[in-house]
Amino acid sequence: MGDEQDVFLSPEVPNTQLVCSENTPVDTLDDYDDDDESMWGWLYPTQNISFKPLAMQKDEYTFGRSPKCDVVFNDGCVCDNLLQVISKNHFKIFKETLSGIEAIHLMDLSMNGTFVNNNKIGKGNKVILKNKDEIALANLHNKVYVFIDTSFNKHWIPPEMKEIYTVIGPLGSGAYGEVKLAQNKINEKYVAIKKIQKREGKEGKTYNEVRILQNLKHPCVVTMEDVFDTSDSLYIVMEYVSGGELAKRIREVTRLSDGEAKCIFYQLVLALQYLHLKRVAHRDLKPENVLLMSKNQKCNERLVKVSDFGLSKLIDTNTDLKTMCGTPVYTAPEILMTQGTGFYTHQVDVWSLGVMLFLCLSGKLPFSKDRSPLPVVEQIVRVSYSMSGPEWRGVSPQAASLIRRMLKADPNQRITIEQILAHPWLQDKAMKSKVDLLMKDNAPCGDENLYLELQASTLRPAKRRRLGDDDTVLKS
C-alpha cells in the first residue's frame, strides 16, 4: 500500500477452519477483554488443524494428544498423517521472568521434534517465542500455529473498535498512516486497518481517502468496510487481500508471462475505467498499490485489487487537477513539466499503467537512472526509453505496440481507457471469460450494475454524472 513494506505476512495468514466440537480451546475470540493485562498472546492456527485462534492468558499451556493437555490434538481436529507423529505431550508455551524481564518460551517435549521458524528445538530445549514466530510439529512443513505477541497491539485502536476487531500485527506503514492486520470477532474475517493520525489544519486531506473509498464498489478495487473517527485519529477498515503486492510477484519471477500480464492488466484497465467514470483520478498507480488475491490460486486466475487512494482526487466541473504528486518513475510528463502550476487530466493514470505494463513484461522500468545518463525526470519528459533489449524477446508485438501508445508525452495523443479495451492484445476471449468469472465471484454490494455494464460493453461508457452531496458521508 503506497510505500508500505510487506513486513508481516510471510507466509500469508492461514485460514481458520471449522471448530473442533469437543476439545476446542475455550479462550477464543469472544472470551477475553483486549485491555485485560493478563492477555499476553494469540496462537493463530494454520490449515493443518481445526482450532479457533487461542487467546493466551494463563502462565502456561501444554499441547499434545494427551487428554490432560490444555490443547488436545485428536482425529477430529488434526489429519491422520499429522496426528500419528504428534506426541502425547508435544510442547508447552509458558511465561518466565529472566533478570527481571518477562519472556515467552516454547519448550519441546517430543521425540519427533518441534520447530520454530524451521529450526528444530530438540527435546528438553526451549527458545524465546517472538512475535510472528511459526510453530511446526515433527516436520518443518507441518506448521500448526503462528504466535502473535499482543503487547505490540494493545491500545492501538479505541475501545469501540476492540469490541469488533482483534489486531494481529503490522502489514506496513507509509507517509499516510500505519496499516495492521485484524480479525473481525463476529465473522472471523480478516481485515486491514489503516490508522491515520490527524494533523491540525489538515483534516481535509485526512478524510480524502475515506471520501473516495466509500463510493467505490468494484471487484478490482479494495473495498472500505468501516470507518471510525476519533479526536486524534481516523481508522479506515478495508478488506484484506492476502496474496501480496504485484511488485513482490514481479520480483519473484523477474517478469510476467504474456498470459499472466494480460490477465492482470485487463483487470487494472477495468478498474481504472470504473474509477474514471466515478470521477476519481488515482494519481499513484504502481505495482506496490496493486494487490493480488490468495497465492493458492493459479497466477492467471487471480483477482487483483487497486488500493491506496491517499493521493486520489474526486473530479467535478469545479475541480482541476494540478497537484504535483505521485511516485516519480510512474509520473506522467505533463505533471513533471508543470511542476504543480499547470493542469492535467485523468490520462495521467493511463501513463502510469503503461509504465506498469512495461515493467510486468520486461522486468525493468522504462525510466530509471540505470538505463540512461539522463536524469529520470528528463527521461520521462523526453519519453526516452528503449524496447530493444534481450528482455523483450518473446514479448508480443501487440503488447509492445500498446505500451508505445500509452507512453505518449501529449495526453491528447495518448490512448484512452476505452481504446485500450478495444486494442487487439486484449481481444482474448478465454482470458476475458476467466476475469468475468473472478469478478462475479467477488462482486461487492453496491455498483454491480455499473461494472457489469462496463464488462458487457467496453466501448460504451456509462453516463457521466456530477457528484452531489449524497456522494459523500464525511466532508472535509
N, C-alpha and C positions, 0 to 999 in steps of 0.2 A: 504494500500500500504506500504509494508515494516513494519516499526514501527509506521506508521502514525495512528492516532486515528480518529475515525469517529465522528467528532465534529460538523458537520453541518447538515447533512440530517437526521433528526428525527422529523417528518416522512419524507419520500423521497420527493423531489421536485415534485410538481404536474405537470401534463401535461397541456400545454396551448392549449385550444380548439379553435374552429372556432371563427373568429372575428365577433362580433355583427355588423350588417350592418349599424345601424343608430346612436347608442349612444356610440360607442366605444370611450374611452378616446383618445384624439389626441396626447398627449405627450407620444408616444410609442417609440419603439426601434430606428426608423430612424429619430427621431425628436429632438435629443439632442447631445451635444458635451460633451464627458467624462471629458474634462478639464474645462468645464463651472462650476464656483464656485456656481452658482445658483442651480445646480443639487445636491439634498441632499438625495434622497432616491428612492427606487423602491418598487412597490407593485406587487408581483407575484401572479396571480390568481390560484385557485385550479380548480379541475374538476367540481365544482359546479356552476361556472359562465363562460360565454363565452367572456371574455375580453382578450386583449393582456396585457402584463406587462405595468404598468403605471410608467413612469419616472416623478418623483415629483420635480417640480421647483418652483411652486407658494408657497406662505406662508401658504395657507390654501386650503383644498379640502373637499367638502361635498359629502356624499354618501346617496342615498335613492331612493324612487320611484318617487319623485317629479321631473318634468322636469327642475326645477330651480337648481337642484344639479349638481355639477361638474361631478359626475359619476352617471348615471341613471340606476337603475335596472328595467328591464321590461321583458315581457314574451318572448322576442326574445333573451334574454341573460341569463335568470335565469329560472330554472324549476318551475312549478306551485306551488308545495308544499313549496318551499323556498320563492317564491315571496309573498305568502299570509301572511307571518309573518314578512316581511320587512316593516318598517315604511316609510312614505313619506320623512322624514329626520331622517335617522337612526344613523349615526355617522359622525364625522368630524375628520380630522387629520390636525394638524397645528404646526407651529414653534412658540416657546415662549422663551423669554430670562428671566432667573431667576438668580439674583445675578451675572449678567454679563456672565452667562453660557447659551448658546443656547441649548434647548432641544426640542425633538419632542413629541407632546402629541396626544393622542386619547381621544375624549370626546364622551360619549354615549348620544344620543339624543332620544332614543326609549323607548317605554313601554316594548317591548318584550326582550330587552337587547342586549348588545354587549359584546362578550367575547374576552379576550386577554390571550392566553396560558391557556385556560379552566377556567379562572377566570372571573366572571361576573362583569362588571364595575358599572352598575347602572345609571339610567337616571340622567343627570346633573353632573355626576362624570367624572373625567379624570385620565388617567395614562400616565406615560412617556413610549413612544414606543421605544423599543430597537431592535438592530439587530437580525433578525431571529424570531421575535415575530409572532405568528399566530393569525389571527383575524377571529372570527366566529360570526354569526348573529342568534339571537333568541334561539339558542341551541348550546351547546359547540361542537356538532358534525357537525354543518353546517359551516365548515371552508371555507372562501372565499378568503383570502389573506395571504401571508407571506411577512412581511416587511423586506427590506434589506437596511441597512444604508450604503450609498456609501462612506462615509468617511473612511471605513475600506479598500477600494479597489482602491482609487484614486492613480494614478501613479505607481501601481503595475506592469502594463505591459507597454511597449513602445507605442508611438503614432501609429505606423504602425499596431499594433495589436488592438488598440482601434477602428480602422476603421472597424474591422471584429467582435470583441468579446466584450461582456459586462461581466465583472467579477461580480459574485454574492456574493460569500462568501467562507470561508475556508472549505476544505474537510479533511485536515490533514497536518502533517509535519513530517519529519524524517531526518536522517543523510544525505540523498541525495537531499533534497530540500523540498520546500513548495508546496502544491497542493491546487488549488482553483477551484470551480465550475464556469463555464462561459457559456454564451449562444451566439451562432452564430447569428449575427444580420440579416443575409441574409435568412437562412433557419430555424431559431429559434430552432436549435438543441442544446441540452446541451452537453458540453464537459468538460473534466478535464484538467487543465493546470498545469504542473509541472514547477516550476521555480528553476533552479539550478544556484547558484552563482559560477562564475568561480574563481578558485584559481590559483595563479601564479605557473606555472610549473606543473599543474595537468590537463591541458586541455584534455589530452588523456583519463583520467578517466571520465571527464565531458562528452565527446562525446560518451562514450561506449554504454550507453543505447540507444542513437539515432541510432548508427550503427547497433545495434541489431534489434530494433523495425522496422526500415524502410524496412527490408526484410521479415517481418513476416506478413502473411495474412492467418489467420485461424479463424474459428468461435469461437474457445475456447481460443483464445489469444487476449488480448487487442490490439486494432489497433491504431497506431500512425497516426493522421490525418494531422499534420503540425508541422513545427519546425521553430523557429525564433532565430537567432543568433545575439546577441548584444555584445558590447565591454566588458560588465561585467557579463552578464547572458545568459543562454541558456533556452529557453522556449519550452517545449515539449507539444503539443496539442494532447490529447488522447481521444478516445471515452469514454463517461461517462456511467458507469454501475450502475444502480440505486438501486439494491437490497441489497447492503451492502456486508460485508465480510463473508466468510464461518465461520470464527472464531465467529462472532456475532451470526450466525444461531445456531452453536453448543451450545453457552452459553444460548440461548433462550430455547432450548429443552433438554439440558444436553447431549443427544446422539441422533444420527440419526437412523431412522428405516433402516432395511436392504434394502428396496427399494430405499429410498432417497440416502443412502450412495452409493449404487451400481450405480445409475444414475449419481451422481456427480463424483465418482471415475472413471467410464468408460470415461467420457469426459476429465478428467485430464490425463488419460493414452493416449488418442488420441492426446491431446495437446502436451504431452511430447514426444510421438513418432515423431510428426511433428518437434518439436524443435530439437531433436537429429538428424533427417535426414537433417535438415538445419544447422547441426554442431553447435548447440547452447546448452550449458550446463547452466541451470538456476542457480543452486547453492544456492538458498534461497527459496525453496518451503516450504510453510507453510500456514495455513488457513487464515492468515492475507493478503496473496498475492493471494488469490483466491476470485474473485468477483462473485456475483450472479446477474442474471437479475432481472427484476421487481418483487416485492413481491406480485403483483396481480396474478401471476401465481401459479399453484399448485406446491408444493415442488418437486414432481417427474417430473415436466415438465419445469424446469427452466434451461436455458443455463448457464454455468459457464465460467469464463474467467480467465486465468492465467495472472497475472500482475507483475509489479515491476521487471524490468530487470537490475537494477543498479549493481547487483553482477554477472550478466550473463557473459558468455565468448564465443566468437567465436573460434571454434577449427579447425585447419587445420594441415597439416603434419609438419608445422613449429612451432606449438604452443603446449605447455604442460600445464596441469592443476596442479598447486602446491600451489596456494594461500590459506592461512588459512582464510576462510570466512564462512558466513552463520550464522544462529541462533542456538546456542548451542544444544538445546534439539532436533533439527531436523537434526543435522550434522552427517554425516556418520563417522564410526570409523576410516577409512583409512585417513581422513583429520585430525582427532584429534591425531592419533598415530604419524603422521609425523611432526605435528606442522609447516606445511608450507615448510618442507625440502624435502619431497618426492612427488611422482607423483600419480595422481588418474585419473579416467575416469568419463564420464557422468553417470556411475552407482551410483554416489552419489545422483543423483536425484531420483533414484528408492528407495533408503533407506529413503529419506525424505518423499516420497509418502507412504511408508509403515508406518511410524510414523503417518502420517495424517490419514490413514485408521484406524489405531488402535484407534486414538482419536475420529474419527467420530462414530465408532461402540460402543465404551465403555464409551465415555465421559471423559476419563482420558488419560494422556500421559504415554507411556511405561517407560520413563526415567524421573524421577523428584526427587527432594530432599524429597518429601513427601512419596515416595514409597520404599525407601531403605536408610540404613545408609551410603551406599557408595556414594561418590561424583558423580554427574551426569556424568561427563566425564568418570569416571571409569565404571559406569553402562553401558554406550554406548560401550566402548572398549571391555568389557566382554560380551556384549549383554545380560545383566542381566535384565530380565523383567518377569512379570507373567501375565497369561491369565486365572487365576483360580478364580477371584473374582466374586461376585454376578452380577456385571455389564455385565458379559459375558454370562449370562443365556439368551437363546433365540437368541444368535448370531449364524449364520450359521457356521457349522464346515468347510465348504468350504472357507468361508471368513477368518476364523481363520488360516486355512492352508495356504492361500495366504499371509497373514501377515507374518507368520513364514518364508516363502520362500523369502520375501522381506527384512526381517531383519536378513540377514546373514552377519557376520563380514567380510568374504572374498568376495570382489566384484565379483570374478570369480565364486563363488558358488551362488551368489545372482541371483534371477530370472531376466530375461531381459524383456524389454517392450513387445517384440513380444510374449514371453511366457506368460506374464500377460494377454494379449489379448486372448490367447488360453486357459486360465485357466477355469475350469468348473464353477466357481462362476459367470463369466461374460457371460456365454452362455445362455442369457436371450433374446429371440427374441423380446418380447414385449418392453422391456427396450431399446434395440438397435434401434427398429423402431422409438420410441419417440425421441431418441437422433439424429437419422438421419434426422428427420423432423426439429428438432430445429436447426441443423447445416445448413441445406439447406435454411431455412427461414432467417438465419442470416449470409449468406455467404458473406464475404468481396471480393472485387475485387482483383485479383492477382494470388494466388496459388490454385484456385479452383481445377484444375486437380490433383494436388498433394494430397490434403487432401481427395478428392473423391476416388482416387486410394487407399489411405490408408484405407478408410472405406470399400471399396469393397474387399480388400484382406489384412487382418491384418497380415497374415503370410508372405506376400511377400513385403518387404520394397522397397521403390523407390530407384532407382540407386543413389548412393552417387556421389558427385562431389566436386571438390575443389572450394573454394571461390576465385573469381577473382576480379580485380579492379572494375568491373561493379557491384559488390555486395554491395558496399558501396558508399554513396554520400559524407558524412562527414568523414574525416580521422583524426585520432589523430596525 
